[in-house]
Amino acid sequence: MIVGWGFALQSVLYAACLYLWIAYFRPESWAWSDIFTTLNLSYLAGAYLVVRTLISGVPLRLGLRGWLLVLFLVQALIATSLGPDSAYSFGYLREFAKVILISVVLMNVVRTSSDLRLVLIVIAISLGFEAVKQGWAQLILNPGARNGNGVPFLGDNNLVAVGMAMLIPIIAALVETSSGWRKRAWQFASIGVFYRALSTYSRGGFLSLGAVSGILFWRSPHKLKTVLAIAIVAMLVLPVLPGEFWDRMSTITAPSEDGDNSSESRLHFWQVAVAMATDRPLVGVGHSGYPRAYNKYDWTEGKYGVNRAVHSAWFGVLAELGYPGLLLFVAILASSFLACRRVRQAANRGEVPAEMAPYAIALESALVAFVVGGSFVSFQYNEMLWHFFALSVALERVAVAEAAMSRAPEGEQRDATPTSLPESDRDFAWT
């Protein structure tokens, strides 16, 4: 904490890194004493980051994609205000508002490719440190056993699996852009995180890992190396998984009459979400209001329990924020994919530094992991997802700056800073 705050006092970027470390690592969960909990470290670091950003003169540019985040928050505010249990929902909405605020700050303080790399390193180490340890320890000491441990930043085992699947592409990009012992360290970390995700026995996580592996192979310029890397990991990890694991994964494609009770219940939860949206199409039941409204819309009268979660990001947004909220959510996701695509193609054409391509592929693959895994867990308001949305904005703005500097005459390149560049997507040279 002392070292982190020492750096945070030096620049806005380091202040952002301090906040990200606290948010992803959750140091209060490591201490026997409650002293860190009572200090509310995340709030202090976040408040300092926002204040430092404002007084440092860093312009908070929104652009079209930034406004989409703000509009989503506005829709959540409207839905919560008009929801059936607004007092309950407002508590969660306040926390989500902080997530959006930090995301807006993050998209503006990351101004160079080295800034982006530093932020990705902080996220990878902060979230991956314990995951790598647990993954390797269990692979060696208790291979094949189920790891049901949660992660304070993510939640239960299903949410952990999706979060780990989203983290793997970030580590893969750091492998791609590192050399020497650092490259080997990130390779070592990737195996630990991969096994940490598998050992949750989460079917949604399993599908996410498959999707990530596929997209990384498809986007890789070195497909043979990628295939070999995936094969080595598979040969190391898959043989230790017992029949219990594969029996559970086999229920993914099982017919409904042969599926387990959790699969059947999820289908019911999604149908309840549609019923909520049909009843309240414009505002839903309020931010995070699905569990409180579930009993009212559950026509089975408690067959699958009471106050249940929706177990789907898509149906969760639909039920809680209505069709306008779902439309905004899809627009944010689609624009993030489009930004990653544009940067990746620009890097391939040599218009921006080649290292921008791995970062674009990493964020794109992480969002693919969310699309797949988030279909089975309530991941829609998780801070990690919204940080990645913000980083896709920063990625595109950094690419604009890099492209402008590469086109500027040698004597003028120093003046081509990100703050002097236009913010619209139309300003990209490669569109």
URZI-V542548 format. One record per residue. N is the residue number from 0. PHI is phi in radians with two decimals (* if undefined). Layout:
N|PHI / N|PHI
This chain:
0|* / 1|-1.12 / 2|-1.10 / 3|-1.07 / 4|-1.18 / 5|-1.06 / 6|-1.25 / 7|-1.06 / 8|-1.27 / 9|-1.55 / 10|-2.79 / 11|-1.15 / 12|-1.06 / 13|-1.18 / 14|-1.11 / 15|-1.13 / 16|-1.13 / 17|-1.07 / 18|-1.08 / 19|-1.10 / 20|-1.08 / 21|-1.12 / 22|-1.15 / 23|-1.50 / 24|-1.53 / 25|0.89 / 26|-1.03 / 27|-1.12 / 28|-1.36 / 29|-1.70 / 30|-1.76 / 31|-1.20 / 32|-1.39 / 33|-1.56 / 34|-1.05 / 35|-1.25 / 36|-1.14 / 37|-1.20 / 38|-1.32 / 39|0.93 / 40|-1.03 / 41|-1.09 / 42|-1.14 / 43|-1.09 / 44|-1.17 / 45|-1.16 / 46|-1.11 / 47|-1.09 / 48|-1.05 / 49|-1.14 / 50|-1.12 / 51|-1.10 / 52|-1.11 / 53|-1.17 / 54|-1.43 / 55|-1.43 / 56|1.53 / 57|-1.16 / 58|-1.21 / 59|-1.60 / 60|-1.47 / 61|-1.65 / 62|1.21 / 63|-1.06 / 64|-1.27 / 65|-1.15 / 66|-1.17 / 67|-1.10 / 68|-1.11 / 69|-1.15 / 70|-1.11 / 71|-1.11 / 72|-1.14 / 73|-1.10 / 74|-1.08 / 75|-1.13 / 76|-1.15 / 77|-1.12 / 78|-1.08 / 79|-1.22 / 80|-1.08 / 81|-1.74 / 82|-1.30 / 83|-1.24 / 84|-2.44 / 85|-1.11 / 86|-1.06 / 87|-1.18 / 88|-1.22 / 89|-1.10 / 90|-1.06 / 91|-1.29 / 92|-1.13 / 93|-1.05 / 94|-1.16 / 95|-1.21 / 96|-1.06 / 97|-1.14 / 98|-1.07 / 99|-1.13 / 100|-1.06 / 101|-1.11 / 102|-1.10 / 103|-1.11 / 104|-1.11 / 105|-1.08 / 106|-1.19 / 107|-1.80 / 108|-1.50 / 109|-1.49 / 110|-2.09 / 111|-2.37 / 112|-1.14 / 113|-1.21 / 114|-1.07 / 115|-1.08 / 116|-1.10 / 117|-1.07 / 118|-1.10 / 119|-1.13 / 120|-1.11 / 121|-1.07 / 122|-1.10 / 123|-1.10 / 124|-1.29 / 125|-1.14 / 126|-1.50 / 127|-1.53 / 128|-0.97 / 129|-1.23 / 130|-1.13 / 131|-1.10 / 132|-1.08 / 133|-1.13 / 134|-1.07 / 135|-1.22 / 136|-1.07 / 137|-1.28 / 138|-1.08 / 139|-1.56 / 140|-1.60 / 141|-2.53 / 142|-1.09 / 143|1.53 / 144|-1.28 / 145|-1.47 / 146|-1.91 / 147|-1.68 / 148|-1.13 / 149|-1.55 / 150|-2.23 / 151|-0.91 / 152|-1.30 / 153|-1.83 / 154|2.29 / 155|-1.34 / 156|-1.09 / 157|-1.18 / 158|-1.21 / 159|-1.08 / 160|-1.06 / 161|-1.16 / 162|-1.07 / 163|-1.15 / 164|-1.11 / 165|-1.31 / 166|-1.38 / 167|-0.97 / 168|-1.09 / 169|-1.12 / 170|-1.14 / 171|-1.08 / 172|-1.16 / 173|-1.22 / 174|-1.09 / 175|-1.13 / 176|-1.83 / 177|-2.04 / 178|-2.56 / 179|1.13 / 180|-1.17 / 181|-1.14 / 182|-1.08 / 183|-1.17 / 184|-1.14 / 185|-1.18 / 186|-1.11 / 187|-1.04 / 188|-1.12 / 189|-1.10 / 190|-1.19 / 191|-1.08 / 192|-1.16 / 193|-1.04 / 194|-1.24 / 195|-1.03 / 196|-1.21 / 197|-1.11 / 198|-1.26 / 199|-1.27 / 200|1.09 / 201|-1.51 / 202|-1.21 / 203|-1.12 / 204|-1.13 / 205|-1.07 / 206|-1.14 / 207|-1.10 / 208|-1.09 / 209|-1.11 / 210|-1.15 / 211|-1.11 / 212|-1.05 / 213|-1.15 / 214|-1.24 / 215|-1.14 / 216|-1.16 / 217|-1.12 / 218|-1.52 / 219|-1.21 / 220|-1.34 / 221|-2.08 / 222|-1.13 / 223|-1.14 / 224|-1.10 / 225|-1.14 / 226|-1.07 / 227|-1.12 / 228|-1.11 / 229|-1.10 / 230|-1.14 / 231|-1.11 / 232|-1.09 / 233|-1.09 / 234|-1.17 / 235|-1.39 / 236|-1.76 / 237|-1.09 / 238|-1.08 / 239|-1.48 / 240|-1.36 / 241|-1.37 / 242|-1.08 / 243|-1.03 / 244|-1.12 / 245|-1.22 / 246|-1.10 / 247|-1.20 / 248|-1.15 / 249|-1.18 / 250|-1.30 / 251|-1.05 / 252|-1.80 / 253|-1.24 / 254|-1.02 / 255|-1.01 / 256|-1.30 / 257|-1.80 / 258|-1.26 / 259|-1.41 / 260|-1.15 / 261|-1.16 / 262|-1.16 / 263|-1.12 / 264|-1.19 / 265|-1.06 / 266|-1.04 / 267|-1.18 / 268|-1.06 / 269|-1.20 / 270|-1.14 / 271|-1.12 / 272|-1.06 / 273|-1.13 / 274|-1.09 / 275|-1.10 / 276|-1.18 / 277|-1.15 / 278|-1.30 / 279|-2.35 / 280|-1.16 / 281|-1.60 / 282|-2.27 / 283|1.10 / 284|-1.82 / 285|1.75 / 286|-0.98 / 287|1.02 / 288|-1.60 / 289|-1.00 / 290|-1.05 / 291|-1.25 / 292|-1.63 / 293|-1.00 / 294|-1.02 / 295|-1.16 / 296|-1.72 / 297|-1.44 / 298|-1.35 / 299|-1.51 / 300|0.99 / 301|1.57 / 302|-1.03 / 303|-1.87 / 304|1.78 / 305|-2.13 / 306|0.90 / 307|-1.38 / 308|-1.52 / 309|-1.42 / 310|1.02 / 311|-2.96 / 312|-1.14 / 313|-1.18 / 314|-1.22 / 315|-1.14 / 316|-1.11 / 317|-1.05 / 318|-1.21 / 319|-1.61 / 320|-2.10 / 321|1.32 / 322|-1.14 / 323|-1.06 / 324|-1.13 / 325|-1.12 / 326|-1.08 / 327|-1.12 / 328|-1.09 / 329|-1.14 / 330|-1.12 / 331|-1.09 / 332|-1.13 / 333|-1.11 / 334|-1.17 / 335|-1.19 / 336|-1.05 / 337|-1.11 / 338|-1.10 / 339|-1.07 / 340|-1.12 / 341|-1.12 / 342|-1.17 / 343|-1.06 / 344|-1.18 / 345|-1.12 / 346|-1.15 / 347|-1.13 / 348|-1.53 / 349|1.42 / 350|-1.41 / 351|-2.33 / 352|-0.95 / 353|-1.06 / 354|-1.20 / 355|-1.22 / 356|-1.09 / 357|-1.04 / 358|-1.19 / 359|-1.13 / 360|-1.13 / 361|-1.10 / 362|-1.17 / 363|-1.08 / 364|-1.17 / 365|-1.11 / 366|-1.22 / 367|-1.10 / 368|-1.03 / 369|-1.14 / 370|-0.96 / 371|-1.34 / 372|-1.21 / 373|-1.17 / 374|-1.25 / 375|-2.14 / 376|-2.41 / 377|-1.49 / 378|-1.85 / 379|-1.17 / 380|-1.91 / 381|-1.12 / 382|-1.05 / 383|-1.04 / 384|-1.05 / 385|-1.28 / 386|-1.13 / 387|-1.21 / 388|-1.01 / 389|-1.13 / 390|-1.19 / 391|-1.19 / 392|-1.16 / 393|-1.08 / 394|-0.98 / 395|-1.19 / 396|-1.17 / 397|-1.09 / 398|-1.09 / 399|-1.05 / 400|-1.11 / 401|-1.11 / 402|-1.14 / 403|-1.13 / 404|-1.18 / 405|-1.24 / 406|-1.53 / 407|-1.26 / 408|-0.99 / 409|-0.98 / 410|-1.27 / 411|-1.80 / 412|-1.13 / 413|-1.13 / 414|-1.51 / 415|-1.49 / 416|-1.53 / 417|-1.02 / 418|-1.26 / 419|-1.66 / 420|-1.69 / 421|-1.13 / 422|-1.88 / 423|-1.41 / 424|-1.06 / 425|-1.18 / 426|-1.49 / 427|-1.24 / 428|-1.14 / 429|-1.68 / 430|-1.56
